[in-house]
Structure formats: structure tokens, C-alpha cells
């Protein structure tokens, strides 16, 4: 293989490896690395866990003893620019230099301001031939939370709702009204498991009494966050009896035993406080399930949403709670038939322009 086909083949493999670490790296990016010597893979690795060795180190450790001497003649395919500073782990760029690596191919530059172009510069200054490919979109798709935290200073926010064929998300005063089908609900539980936190407003808790877990699939339930502006929750709602700590953000001072009640100054938006608390706890993906007022608050905020996933059922409600208006700053990303429902996924144009313009 030569040229672009060679690059694509090995970089695709590196991204396959990166995917394996995604559930375990927390706020770090999922990264993969493949080591090639004369078109033979002699080492592979990926970032396996938050705080653990990075992909490049694991790839080097995987090389058989008889192939160690080949490293200075090998090409390293790495999905994301190697880190240039010492954090929880040593600098990967420096480790590659010390190992005697002469050729590195990178999927895209790191959006982290501490690393951006610095890893490439470090290696080039030491005589390493570094190629940077155009895989920013692929990296952002794999690591949207990391990109959002680095570029926007907040978690990646995904809004989700289900609406009837005539545009309603529920009926007033009737609590939880099933709109989407069973397959759509399984999709939703999978999405929950892929996010660090799930957020709803207090009205949703009081009216629907949801569990907000992933019981329909195998996976880890996200951190539950509730916006309760006026302090309406009592602690007797089902969500507080499931053995999971719940975070409640409110302008009122209160306490619910075994849960975290966060009182926010009246001149600060609750959503800003949520963003700050999540990043402090190394969480960078937020799944918002409503209700309408909560969704609208994110849509109306200054770049407070990144992706929108909407199920539309064939059912008609006739009247009820109107679904939020789709934002102007949105671009179609994907449309799927999920059982009897239609799923449309939209993305913020501004967000993704920022992500891929590095």
C-alpha cells in the first residue's frame, strides 16, 4: 500500500482501537495507536482508562521483544496529537522522541490549548517526520465531550425528546404519556449509558416520577441532575430512593439526605452552575431529557446545546404540551426509522464548525 490508501487503512485501525477505550476514559479523549514496520503491524494500543497510560505507551508496550529494535524505523499512526505536557501521565510526545521514533502520522491536532500544535512542534524540533491528516471530524465524533470542554468550556449537550405526529410532547396534567415505541426507548437507554450525566427539570420529576436509569440495556446509569429553581422537591420522589446520589441545583437553600443539594446565587443561571460542577467532576457529556421549559432554556442559551435527537411518533395527541421549536442554528445529521417512530438528529452548526476548523 502507498500514500493515502496506506494512511487511511492504518488510521482506520487506530480509530477502531480508540473506540474500545471510550467507555472508560472519562473526560480524557479516546485515542488509538498502531505501529507499522514495512507494512506489518508490530504494535497496537489504546487509552484504556482515565489516568492510565496513553495509547502510544500501550502500543509500545505491546511490541514483542524481537521487534523492539524496529521502533526507530517504524511509523506510528496515532488518532490524536500526542500530549506535550506532564499531567496524570508523562508527555507522550517526549516519550516518542526518547524512544527514537522517526515517523509519526497523526489523525488531527489536539483541541486542548495546552497541547494544540505543541506536540507536533516538539517532535519536529527533534527531527521526527510528522504528518497531520484531516481526521478532525472523526475525532470530534468520537470525543465530543472532550472537544466541547476544551473549546467551549462546558460539557457537550445533547437534547432528546419524543413528540406526537402533531407536535406535542405530552398532555397537560396527565403525567407520563408514552409517545415513542419500545425500540425508541431502548435507543434512549443506550444513549443515557453513553453520557456522564442526565438532566431534567423538577416538573418532570413531580409529574412523571421517572427512574432515569438504563434498565432496558446493560450499561452504567448516568449521574442524575435536576434543576429545581424554587425548591419544590421533597425527597419523597422515587428518584431519591434508588440508591444513586442525585444532584439538585436550586436558588432555594434546602437539604435532601444522601443527595447533593447545590444552592446557586440568584444572579447566576442554574445551567452555568451545572456545567461548572460537571467539569470539576471530570464529566463532559450531558443528556437532557426535559421537559419543555428545560429544553427551551438550553436552546435559548448562548451556545448551550450541541445536538438534538427527536423521535416523532405516528400517534396524534390532538392537544397538549407543544414540542420546542427546532433551532435555526441546526443542521441535519442523521435520520432513521426506529420501529414505528422516525428519529431525526440535528447538530449545532456553530459547535461543529468550531470542532472541525482546528
C-alpha positions in Angstrom: 0.0 0.0 0.0 1.1 3.5 -0.7 0.2 7.1 0.0 -3.3 8.0 1.1 -4.7 4.4 1.0 -1.9 3.3 3.4 -2.7 6.2 5.7 -6.4 5.5 5.6 -6.0 1.8 6.3 -3.9 2.1 9.3 -5.6 5.2 10.7 -9.0 3.4 10.4 -7.5 0.6 12.5 -6.2 3.1 15.1 -9.7 4.6 15.4 -11.2 1.1 15.9 -8.8 0.7 18.8 -9.7 4.1 20.2 -13.4 3.1 20.3 -12.5 0.3 22.7 -11.4 2.7 25.4 -14.3 5.2 25.1 -16.4 3.9 28.0 -13.5 4.1 30.4 -11.5 7.2 29.7 -13.9 9.6 31.5 -13.1 13.2 30.5 -9.9 12.2 28.5 -10.1 11.6 24.8 -10.3 8.1 23.4 -7.1 7.6 21.4 -5.7 4.7 19.4 -2.2 3.9 18.1 -0.9 1.4 15.5 2.9 0.8 15.0 3.9 -0.2 11.4 7.2 -1.6 10.2 7.4 -2.4 6.5 3.6 -2.7 6.2 3.4 -5.1 9.1 1.7 -4.2 12.4 4.2 -4.8 15.2 2.3 -3.0 18.0 -1.2 -1.7 18.8 -2.6 0.2 21.8 -5.3 2.5 23.0 -6.0 4.7 26.1 -7.7 2.1 28.3 -8.7 4.1 31.4 -8.8 7.6 32.9 -5.4 8.3 34.5 -3.8 5.3 32.9 -1.1 5.1 30.2 -2.0 6.7 26.9 -2.4 4.9 23.6 1.2 5.5 22.4 2.7 3.9 25.5 0.4 0.9 25.4 1.2 0.4 21.8 5.0 0.4 22.5 4.4 -2.0 25.4 2.6 -4.4 23.1 5.6 -4.8 20.8 7.3 -8.2 21.0 10.9 -8.2 22.3 12.2 -9.3 19.0 10.7 -6.2 17.3 11.8 -3.6 19.8 14.8 -2.7 17.6 12.5 -1.9 14.7 10.8 1.0 16.5 13.2 3.7 15.2 12.4 2.5 11.7 8.6 2.2 12.3 5.7 4.5 11.5 3.3 5.4 14.4 -0.3 6.0 13.4 -2.0 8.0 16.2 -5.6 9.2 16.1 -4.9 12.4 18.0 -1.8 14.6 18.5 0.4 13.2 21.3 0.3 15.2 24.5 3.2 17.6 25.1 3.0 18.2 28.9 3.2 16.1 32.1 -0.2 15.6 33.7 -1.5 12.4 35.2 0.9 10.7 32.8 4.2 11.7 31.2 4.4 13.6 27.9 3.7 11.1 25.0 5.5 13.4 22.5 8.6 13.3 24.6 8.4 9.6 25.1 8.2 9.0 21.3 11.3 11.2 20.9 13.2 9.3 23.6 12.2 6.0 22.0 13.9 7.1 18.8 10.7 7.2 16.7 11.4 8.9 13.3 8.0 9.0 11.6 4.6 9.8 13.2 1.2 10.2 11.4 -1.5 12.0 13.4 -5.2 12.0 12.7 -5.7 15.6 13.8 -4.4 18.2 16.2 -5.4 18.2 19.8 -8.1 20.9 20.7 -6.6 21.2 24.2 -4.8 24.6 24.2 -2.0 23.1 26.3 -1.2 20.6 23.6 -2.5 22.1 20.3 0.4 22.1 17.8 2.9 21.8 20.7 3.2 18.0 20.5 3.9 18.3 16.7 6.4 21.1 17.3 8.3 19.2 20.0 8.7 16.2 17.7 9.6 18.1 14.6 12.3 20.1 16.5 13.9 16.8 17.4 14.0 15.5 13.9 10.8 13.4 13.8 8.9 13.5 10.5 5.3 14.3 11.5 2.4 14.2 9.1 -1.0 15.6 10.2 -4.1 14.3 8.4 -7.6 15.6 8.2 -9.5 13.5 10.8 -10.8 16.3 12.9 -14.4 15.3 12.2 -13.8 11.7 13.1 -12.1 12.7 16.3 -14.9 15.1 17.3 -17.5 12.4 16.6 -15.5 10.0 18.9 -14.8 12.6 21.6 -17.5 15.3 21.5 -17.3 15.9 25.3 -13.5 16.4 25.2 -13.8 18.8 22.3 -16.6 20.8 24.0 -14.7 21.1 27.3 -11.6 22.2 25.5 -13.1 24.7 23.0 -16.3 25.8 24.8 -15.5 25.4 28.4 -18.6 23.2 29.1 -19.9 19.7 28.5 -21.3 18.5 25.2 -25.0 18.9 25.5 -27.5 16.5 23.7 -31.2 17.3 23.9 -33.7 14.5 23.5 -37.5 14.4 23.3 -40.3 12.4 21.7 -43.2 14.1 20.1 -46.5 13.1 18.5 -47.2 13.4 14.8 -49.0 16.7 15.5 -46.1 18.1 17.5 -46.9 17.5 21.2 -44.6 16.1 23.8 -47.2 15.3 26.4 -50.7 16.1 27.7 -51.2 18.7 30.5 -51.9 17.2 33.9 -51.7 13.6 32.8 -48.2 12.7 33.9 -46.1 10.5 31.7 -47.7 9.8 28.4 -46.0 7.1 26.3 -45.3 8.6 22.8 -42.4 6.7 21.3 -42.3 2.9 20.9 -40.2 0.2 22.7 -37.3 0.3 20.2 -37.0 4.1 20.7 -37.0 3.6 24.4 -34.1 1.1 24.1 -32.3 3.7 22.0 -32.8 6.3 24.8 -31.4 3.9 27.4 -28.4 3.3 25.3 -27.8 7.0 24.9 -28.1 7.5 28.6 -25.4 4.9 29.2 -23.1 6.9 26.8 -23.4 10.1 28.7 -21.8 11.1 32.0 -25.0 12.8 33.3 -28.7 13.1 32.6 -30.7 16.3 33.4 -34.3 17.0 33.8 -36.4 19.8 35.4 -38.3 19.4 38.7 -41.6 19.4 36.9 -40.6 16.2 35.1 -39.8 14.5 38.4 -43.1 15.7 40.0 -45.3 14.8 37.1 -43.6 11.7 35.6 -41.8 10.2 38.6 -39.1 8.8 36.3 -36.2 6.4 37.2 -33.7 7.9 34.7 -31.7 4.7 34.5 -30.6 2.2 31.8 -32.7 -0.8 32.9 -33.6 -1.8 29.4 -29.9 -2.5 28.5 -26.6 -3.5 30.0 -24.7 -0.4 30.9 -23.9 2.2 33.6 -26.6 4.7 34.6 -25.5 8.3 34.3 -25.4 10.9 37.1 -28.9 12.3 37.6 -29.1 16.1 37.7 -32.3 18.0 38.5 -33.0 21.8 38.0 -35.3 22.8 40.8 -35.5 26.6 40.7 -38.0 27.1 43.5 -37.0 24.1 45.7 -40.2 22.1 45.1 -38.8 18.6 45.6 -39.3 17.0 48.9 -37.1 13.9 48.8 -40.0 11.5 48.7 -39.9 11.2 45.0 -38.9 7.8 43.6 -35.6 9.1 42.1 -34.3 9.7 45.6 -34.9 6.1 46.7 -32.9 4.2 44.0 -29.5 4.2 45.8 -27.9 6.7 43.5 -26.8 10.2 44.6 -28.8 12.9 42.8 -27.6 16.4 42.3 -30.2 19.2 42.7 -29.5 22.7 41.6 -31.7 25.4 43.0 -32.0 29.0 44.1 -33.5 27.9 47.4 -31.5 26.6 50.3 -32.5 23.1 51.2 -31.2 19.6 52.0 -32.2 16.1 51.0 -30.4 13.4 52.9 -27.8 11.3 51.0 -28.1 13.6 48.0 -26.2 16.7 46.9 -28.3 19.9 47.0 -26.5 22.8 45.4 -27.8 26.3 46.2 -26.9 28.8 43.4 -26.7 32.6 43.8 -29.7 34.3 42.3 -27.7 36.2 39.8 -26.2 33.1 38.2 -28.0 30.7 35.8 -28.5 27.2 37.1 -27.3 25.7 33.9 -23.9 27.5 34.2 -23.6 26.0 37.7 -24.3 22.6 36.2 -21.6 23.0 33.6 -19.1 24.0 36.2 -19.9 21.2 38.6 -19.7 18.6 35.8 -16.3 19.7 34.6 -15.0 19.8 38.2 -16.0 16.1 38.5 -14.4 15.2 35.1 -17.8 14.8 33.3 -18.1 16.3 29.8 -21.2 14.8 28.3 -24.8 15.8 29.3 -28.0 14.2 28.1 -31.1 16.5 28.6 -34.5 14.8 28.7 -36.7 17.8 29.6 -39.3 18.8 30.0 -40.2 21.6 27.6 -39.1 24.5 29.7 -35.8 22.9 30.4 -35.2 22.1 26.8 -36.1 25.6 25.8 -33.7 27.1 28.4 -30.8 25.2 26.7 -32.0 26.2 23.2 -32.3 29.8 24.2 -28.9 30.0 25.9 -25.7 31.3 24.4 -24.5 28.1 22.7 -25.8 25.8 25.4 -26.7 22.9 23.1 -24.8 20.8 20.6 -27.0 18.0 19.4 -30.7 17.3 19.3 -32.3 13.9 19.0 -36.1 13.9 18.3 -38.4 10.9 17.9 -41.6 11.6 16.1 -44.4 9.0 16.6 -47.2 8.2 14.2 -49.6 8.8 17.2 -51.6 12.0 17.3 -52.4 13.7 20.6 -54.7 16.4 19.3 -53.7 18.9 22.1 -51.2 19.1 24.9 -47.7 20.5 25.6 -46.1 21.8 22.4 -42.7 20.5 21.4 -39.9 23.1 21.5 -39.2 24.8 18.2 -36.2 23.4 16.3 -33.4 26.0 16.4 -32.2 28.0 13.4 -28.6 27.1 14.1 -29.1 23.4 13.3 -28.1 21.1 10.5 -29.5 17.6 9.8 -27.0 15.0 10.8 -28.9 11.7 10.5 -32.5 10.4 10.0 -33.5 6.8 10.9 -36.7 4.7 11.2 -36.8 3.2 14.7 -39.7 0.8 14.8 -42.8 2.9 14.1 -41.0 6.2 15.0 -38.8 8.5 13.0 -35.6 9.7 14.6 -34.0 12.9 13.4 -30.7 14.0 14.8 -29.7 17.7 14.3 -26.4 19.3 15.2 -25.5 22.9 16.0 -23.7 24.4 13.0 -21.6 26.7 15.2 -20.5 23.9 17.5 -19.3 21.6 14.7 -17.8 24.4 12.7 -15.6 25.1 15.8 -14.8 21.4 16.2 -13.6 20.7 12.7 -11.8 24.0 12.0 -8.7 23.2 14.1 
